[in-house]
Structures are given as C-alpha cells and as structure tokens.
C-alpha cells in the first residue's frame, strides 16, 4: 500500500511539472493605431456623372511603418429627372495597391489590383441625412514579393454593407457623421462564416469653395478565425482577433465645371 501511495504521489508531482512546461503563452497584443491620409481630385463632366482620382497612404504599427498606397479611379452615376432617381447612385472603381509585408523571413512589396461595383441610396429628411451602400469588390495579385506567379495567388472577393447617418447642426460648421460597415468575404462552400466590422465617427469642413477636408477616427476589428477541417491553408487561419484604430484625414478638390 505504501508503494502504491508513493507511486501516485510521484505521478501527481510529475503531472504538475509537465503542465507548467506546456502552458500556453498569453495572447499577443493585437491593438494597432494607424493613420490614413488621402488626396482626391474630382470632376463632373456632365450632370449626374462624377469622376474621382484618389491617392491614399496608410501607416501601421502605431503610425510608424508604411503599410500600403492606393491609386484609384472612380466613376459614380446618379440618374436625373426625379427626386427618387436622384437619391440613388451606381459606382465603379479600379484600384492599384502597393502593400508592404514586413512579417516573417520573406518580406517585401506586393502589388494588387482591386475593382468594385456598388449601389447607394440616400435620404435627407430635414437636417438629417441617411445613406446606405452595398459594394462587391474583387482583388487579385499583380506582383508578389517572392517572385511567384501572381496568377496562382487566390483571388479575394468581399461583400460590404455600410450605413451612415449625418446631422446638420445649426450655426455650426462641423457636422457629426457616424458610419457602420460590415465586411463579409466570399468563402468556399463548407467554410465557417468570417466577417469584420468598421465604425467611423467624423466630420468635414470646407476651407475653400471647391475644397473639402474630412477628419475622422475609426475602429475596425476581426474575431479569431479557425476554418478547421475544410482544406484551409495556414494563411487562412487567424489565431487571434485584432482591432485597429485609425486617424483619417481626407482632402478633396473639385474641378470647375459648367454643370
């Protein structure tokens, strides 16, 4: 009996020591502050049609590391002739993105091309403005940092739904604006649902007749994503969720037109 007791005690002590060895590390801090800055030039060649050329720069890791740069051309068309028609719009855009990957041993710049199509609706009762937007976007690689064939990289498609509310305050130039957007990537059949959310609070003002500056702060977050048992690769896993805060500054200049 004494030998059995000593054996059980030894096994218990060994299990405690082993448990300390295999203890999981704490989850890393995934909070990051970013800065988004853009400059846009838009033009209305005819009534109802608006063209916009935009350059955008983003910095990550508490605004200390270059993240990506965009060159984007957008066309938005609003039907004319009736208030109900003029409350709607259809948009198309093409974007060339240069992105820096500074994680792991293989680091460098990558280039991707993304296009999107969207439908938007706006309603302006009194001093309020409500708008919604549904967008489908598709992105493919143009150049990969490791020199691999970009045609072999997976194409990423995403549905985005956005709602915005704005209030025109009396005798105040900085009208508040709040938007909420949901990102739903298109996934293979059988994969679990993945999604991200973005909330932005901001305002805008006009330093000149044709100029406009938008200022905002936004939060974007994703939950952990573990598509186990569906044929996913390591790049498809997100072991920890993340949350990103961004300070947004956007400058726009509208060219003079006759419309």
Phi, psi and omega in degrees: 000320180296320179295321179296319179298315179297321179295316179297319179296319178296318178295322179296314179296320180295322180293323177295317179295319180293323179296324178292327182290321187262013179301132181292139176292159179292150179296138180291159177283115183257012178282133181217136174259133182233167173231134178240121180232135181219153175230128184234147174233120180237161188209139176249094181293325176221164181295130179096346181245128179232129177250140182221133174247126186229141170243135182222142179233137179232139176236141184239190180051061181058040174067017184256354185227133177298135181251301183198162178225141182242145164237116187228137174242127185235143174231126177238133180238130178244120179300150183243162172115341180203149182301323180294321178290319183288349176277355182245158177205155177235135183227150175223147181207152172235137185227131172255121187243132171251121186235140178259127174255109182247027179251141176079190183280327183262098184244158179157187182265143175233153178235137180227151173245132181229136173237155177215156173231142185213158174232132183231151181222137182226144180223129185236080177275115178064231182269008178256156175220124178241135179217154177220156183210136173241127184229138171245128181231152183219129185233137178225155182282144175249323179213132180251146186295334182266005178080005179292164179293117182295337180292342179272349178286143181295142175274132183252126179240144184215139169261137179230133178237126186229140175231137184226141175230138182222144180234132179270103182282142179290134176056037180212127186276340184260087181281130181287147180219131181234132178227148177230132183224140178245134179252126180232099180292148176279121186242158177299157179302135178093349179280148176291156181292137176233149181199164176220158180233148176223128178237131181228136174240126184201189179204178178209158176210164183246106176285344179208174185299321183251011184246152178210137179237128176253137176235141181197165172231136184223156176232134177229135181216152178228143175276167175296149185223118184230084180282071185283136172078019180236016179081022181280151176265178182297327181291345181273348182271144172232096188293330180230145173290169176216157176223134184236132172253144181220140170263126189246128175229121183229125179249136180226137175238129181256123179290150180286131178227169179274353182268000000 
